[in-house]
């Protein structure tokens, strides 16, 4: 048995902390700020607990009443990162 390596579930638990932080950061923005910041797909890297994570943020839907945004996080490892952990939120006008 190989030890010292995180299981997929353990890695995804780590991703969840990053996802919570990033969703909190983006969802705290006002509608106009989000529209401006997400005029293009956002993909960037963050460091959390001395590890690097990949974050992607994009608009799913724009209506007269709300903006629907998705945030996805992974650590770049295969095959786990093929299905990043994600969450969406709505920002009302």
Residue frames as a rotation matrix with the C-alpha (Angstrom) as fourth column:
UNK 1
0.576 0.818 0.000 0.00
0.818 -0.576 0.000 0.00
0.000 0.000 -1.000 0.00
UNK 2
-0.410 -0.681 0.607 1.35
0.660 -0.680 -0.318 3.41
0.629 0.270 0.729 -0.98
UNK 3
0.437 0.520 -0.734 1.06
0.877 -0.428 0.220 6.08
-0.200 -0.739 -0.643 1.70
UNK 4
-0.433 -0.607 -0.667 1.75
0.501 -0.777 0.381 9.79
-0.749 -0.169 0.641 1.80
UNK 5
-0.959 0.175 0.221 -0.52
0.125 -0.439 0.890 10.58
0.253 0.881 0.400 -1.14
UNK 6
-0.587 0.809 -0.026 -3.91
-0.492 -0.382 -0.783 12.21
-0.643 -0.446 0.622 -0.76
UNK 7
-0.487 0.543 0.684 -6.88
0.708 0.704 -0.055 10.31
-0.511 0.457 -0.728 -2.11
UNK 8
-0.634 0.349 0.690 -9.15
0.484 -0.517 0.706 11.93
0.604 0.781 0.159 -4.67
UNK 9
0.453 0.877 -0.161 -11.71
0.660 -0.209 0.722 12.58
0.599 -0.434 -0.673 -1.93
UNK 10
0.263 -0.445 -0.856 -9.08
0.819 -0.366 0.442 14.18
-0.510 -0.817 0.268 0.32
UNK 11
-0.801 -0.560 0.209 -7.89
0.575 -0.624 0.529 16.40
-0.166 0.544 0.823 -2.53
UNK 12
-0.293 0.772 0.564 -11.45
0.491 -0.384 0.782 17.43
0.820 0.506 -0.267 -3.33
UNK 13
0.568 0.422 -0.706 -11.95
0.820 -0.220 0.528 18.35
0.067 -0.879 -0.471 0.36
UNK 14
-0.335 -0.766 -0.548 -8.94
0.670 -0.603 0.433 20.67
-0.663 -0.222 0.715 0.00
UNK 15
-0.787 0.094 0.609 -10.41
0.509 -0.459 0.728 22.10
0.348 0.883 0.313 -3.20
UNK 16
0.207 0.975 -0.076 -13.67
0.828 -0.133 0.545 22.83
0.521 -0.176 -0.835 -1.34
UNK 17
0.209 -0.212 -0.955 -11.86
0.756 -0.584 0.296 25.27
-0.620 -0.784 0.038 0.98
UNK 18
-0.826 -0.551 -0.118 -10.49
0.315 -0.626 0.713 27.13
-0.467 0.552 0.691 -2.02
UNK 19
-0.557 0.701 0.445 -13.86
0.597 -0.034 0.802 27.03
0.577 0.712 -0.400 -3.78
UNK 20
0.361 0.701 -0.615 -15.60
0.932 -0.258 0.253 28.46
0.018 -0.665 -0.747 -0.71
UNK 21
-0.146 -0.520 -0.842 -13.10
0.504 -0.771 0.389 31.33
-0.851 -0.368 0.374 -0.56
UNK 22
-0.951 -0.277 0.135 -13.32
0.242 -0.400 0.884 32.10
-0.191 0.874 0.448 -4.28
UNK 23
-0.229 0.944 0.239 -17.12
0.775 0.028 0.631 31.93
0.589 0.330 -0.738 -4.41
UNK 24
0.350 0.318 -0.881 -17.19
0.860 -0.482 0.168 34.24
-0.371 -0.817 -0.442 -1.40
UNK 25
-0.529 -0.654 -0.541 -14.86
0.340 -0.747 0.571 36.71
-0.778 0.118 0.617 -3.11
UNK 26
-0.944 0.154 0.290 -16.75
0.255 -0.211 0.944 36.76
0.207 0.965 0.160 -6.42
UNK 27
-0.114 0.992 -0.056 -20.26
0.831 0.127 0.541 36.71
0.544 0.015 -0.839 -4.95
UNK 28
-0.003 0.048 -0.999 -19.42
0.800 -0.599 -0.031 39.72
-0.600 -0.799 -0.036 -2.77
UNK 29
-0.925 -0.379 -0.034 -19.09
0.269 -0.715 0.645 41.87
-0.269 0.588 0.763 -5.91
UNK 30
-0.124 0.872 -0.473 -21.88
-0.296 -0.487 -0.821 44.07
-0.947 0.039 0.319 -7.14
UNK 31
0.589 0.485 0.646 -23.64
0.431 0.487 -0.759 43.22
-0.683 0.726 0.078 -10.41
UNK 32
0.964 -0.203 -0.174 -21.80
-0.265 -0.633 -0.727 45.92
0.038 0.747 -0.664 -12.40
UNK 33
0.130 -0.964 0.233 -18.43
-0.896 -0.013 0.445 44.85
-0.426 -0.266 -0.865 -10.99
UNK 34
-0.035 -0.081 0.996 -19.09
0.029 0.996 0.082 41.24
-0.999 0.032 -0.032 -11.99
UNK 35
0.869 0.403 0.286 -20.18
0.299 0.031 -0.954 42.19
-0.393 0.915 -0.094 -15.50
UNK 36
0.725 -0.658 -0.203 -16.96
-0.680 -0.637 -0.363 44.15
0.110 0.401 -0.909 -15.98
UNK 37
-0.079 -0.825 0.560 -14.67
-0.835 0.362 0.415 41.58
-0.545 -0.435 -0.717 -14.33
UNK 38
-0.247 0.059 0.967 -16.24
0.151 0.988 -0.021 38.68
-0.957 0.141 -0.253 -16.23
UNK 39
0.495 0.353 -0.794 -16.46
-0.679 -0.414 -0.607 40.28
-0.543 0.839 0.035 -19.66
UNK 40
0.084 -0.497 -0.864 -13.94
-0.716 0.573 -0.399 37.54
0.693 0.652 -0.308 -20.48
UNK 41
0.815 0.132 -0.564 -13.52
0.153 0.891 0.428 34.07
0.559 -0.435 0.706 -19.00
UNK 42
0.388 -0.681 0.620 -11.24
-0.888 -0.456 0.056 34.23
0.245 -0.573 -0.782 -15.95
UNK 43
0.848 -0.263 -0.460 -8.64
0.306 0.952 0.020 31.51
0.432 -0.157 0.888 -15.36
UNK 44
0.245 -0.767 0.593 -5.95
-0.680 -0.572 -0.459 32.02
0.691 -0.291 -0.662 -12.73
UNK 45
0.014 -0.362 -0.932 -3.94
0.470 0.825 -0.313 30.29
0.882 -0.434 0.182 -10.03
UNK 46
0.540 0.124 0.833 -4.22
-0.630 -0.597 0.497 30.83
0.559 -0.793 -0.244 -6.27
UNK 47
-0.522 -0.695 -0.494 -2.12
-0.027 0.593 -0.805 29.57
0.853 -0.407 -0.328 -3.40
UNK 48
0.462 0.688 0.560 -3.83
-0.720 -0.079 0.690 28.12
0.518 -0.722 0.459 -0.34
UNK 49
0.807 -0.225 0.546 -2.04
-0.347 0.567 0.747 26.34
-0.477 -0.792 0.380 2.51
UNK 50
-0.109 -0.985 -0.135 1.20
-0.604 -0.042 0.796 26.40
-0.789 0.168 -0.590 0.46
UNK 51
-0.422 0.040 0.906 -0.44
0.590 0.770 0.242 24.57
-0.688 0.637 -0.349 -2.47
UNK 52
-0.815 0.107 -0.570 -1.41
-0.443 -0.748 0.493 25.93
-0.374 0.655 0.657 -5.86
UNK 53
-0.243 0.833 0.497 -4.91
0.546 0.541 -0.639 25.62
-0.801 0.116 -0.587 -7.28
UNK 54
-0.964 0.012 0.267 -6.42
0.237 -0.417 0.877 26.50
0.122 0.909 0.399 -10.61
UNK 55
-0.319 0.875 -0.363 -9.58
0.340 -0.252 -0.906 28.60
-0.884 -0.413 -0.217 -10.61
UNK 56
-0.884 0.169 0.436 -11.92
0.387 -0.258 0.885 29.33
0.262 0.951 0.163 -13.50
UNK 57
-0.382 0.778 -0.499 -14.80
0.324 -0.393 -0.860 31.79
-0.866 -0.490 -0.102 -13.34
UNK 58
-0.983 0.085 0.165 -17.30
0.131 -0.314 0.940 32.51
0.132 0.945 0.298 -16.07
UNK 59
-0.477 0.875 -0.082 -20.78
-0.735 -0.449 -0.508 33.79
-0.482 -0.182 0.857 -16.71
UNK 60
-0.793 0.300 0.530 -23.37
0.402 0.911 0.086 31.11
-0.457 0.281 -0.844 -17.43
UNK 61
-0.083 0.873 0.480 -26.34
0.954 -0.069 0.291 33.37
0.288 0.482 -0.828 -18.01
UNK 62
-0.952 -0.099 -0.290 -27.22
0.178 -0.949 -0.260 37.05
-0.249 -0.299 0.921 -18.17
UNK 63
-0.127 0.952 0.278 -30.83
0.941 0.027 0.339 38.21
0.315 0.304 -0.899 -17.88
UNK 64
-0.013 0.227 0.974 -32.53
0.044 -0.973 0.227 41.50
0.999 0.045 0.003 -17.10
UNK 65
0.793 0.480 0.374 -32.84
-0.348 -0.147 0.926 40.40
0.499 -0.865 0.051 -13.47
UNK 66
0.741 -0.526 0.417 -29.66
-0.276 0.328 0.903 38.49
-0.612 -0.785 0.098 -12.64
UNK 67
0.165 -0.794 -0.586 -26.22
-0.883 0.146 -0.446 37.21
0.440 0.591 -0.677 -13.59
UNK 68
0.962 0.102 0.255 -25.52
-0.203 0.891 0.406 33.48
-0.185 -0.442 0.877 -13.16
UNK 69
0.266 -0.958 -0.108 -21.83
-0.893 -0.203 -0.401 32.77
0.363 0.203 -0.910 -12.49
UNK 70
0.969 -0.053 -0.241 -19.87
0.119 0.955 0.270 29.53
0.216 -0.291 0.932 -12.06
UNK 71
0.273 -0.914 0.300 -16.61
-0.960 -0.281 0.019 29.08
0.067 -0.293 -0.954 -10.19
UNK 72
0.942 -0.034 -0.334 -14.54
0.000 0.995 -0.101 25.90
0.336 0.095 0.937 -10.64
UNK 73
0.342 -0.843 0.414 -11.43
-0.934 -0.257 0.250 24.76
-0.104 -0.472 -0.875 -8.74
UNK 74
0.969 -0.174 -0.176 -8.92
0.164 0.984 -0.069 21.94
0.185 0.038 0.982 -9.15
UNK 75
0.588 -0.808 -0.043 -5.25
-0.243 -0.227 0.943 21.28
-0.772 -0.544 -0.330 -8.43
UNK 76
0.296 -0.455 -0.840 -4.17
-0.953 -0.204 -0.225 20.35
-0.069 0.867 -0.494 -11.94
UNK 77
-0.644 -0.542 0.540 -3.65
-0.543 0.821 0.176 16.69
-0.539 -0.180 -0.823 -11.09
UNK 78
-0.069 0.586 -0.807 -4.94
-0.878 0.349 0.329 14.02
0.474 0.731 0.490 -13.42
UNK 79
-0.662 0.613 0.431 -7.35
0.549 0.005 0.836 12.33
0.510 0.790 -0.340 -13.55
UNK 80
-0.286 0.607 -0.742 -9.07
0.885 -0.130 -0.447 14.14
-0.367 -0.784 -0.500 -10.65
UNK 81
-0.552 -0.005 -0.834 -8.92
0.019 -1.000 -0.006 17.56
-0.834 -0.019 0.552 -12.30
UNK 82
-0.917 0.317 0.243 -10.88
0.299 0.140 0.944 16.37
0.265 0.938 -0.224 -15.32
UNK 83
0.171 0.985 0.007 -13.93
0.613 -0.112 0.782 17.01
0.771 -0.129 -0.624 -13.12
UNK 84
-0.793 -0.506 0.339 -13.19
0.092 -0.649 -0.755 20.17
0.602 -0.567 0.562 -11.13
UNK 85
-0.363 0.653 -0.665 -15.19
0.901 0.063 -0.430 21.06
-0.239 -0.755 -0.611 -8.07
UNK 86
-0.834 0.092 0.544 -17.63
0.218 -0.851 0.477 23.84
0.507 0.516 0.690 -8.97
UNK 87
-0.277 0.791 -0.546 -20.43
0.814 -0.108 -0.570 25.95
-0.510 -0.602 -0.614 -7.63
UNK 88
-0.509 0.170 0.844 -22.61
0.557 -0.682 0.474 28.60
0.656 0.712 0.253 -9.21
UNK 89
-0.445 0.414 -0.794 -24.31
0.670 -0.434 -0.602 31.62
-0.594 -0.800 -0.084 -7.76
UNK 90
0.189 0.596 0.780 -26.75
0.886 -0.446 0.126 34.33
0.423 0.668 -0.613 -8.84
UNK 91
-0.761 -0.333 -0.556 -26.17
0.520 -0.826 -0.216 38.06
-0.387 -0.454 0.803 -8.56
UNK 92
0.252 0.952 0.172 -29.35
0.935 -0.194 -0.296 40.10
-0.249 0.235 -0.940 -8.75
UNK 93
-0.244 -0.267 0.932 -29.43
0.627 -0.777 -0.058 43.46
0.740 0.570 0.357 -10.51
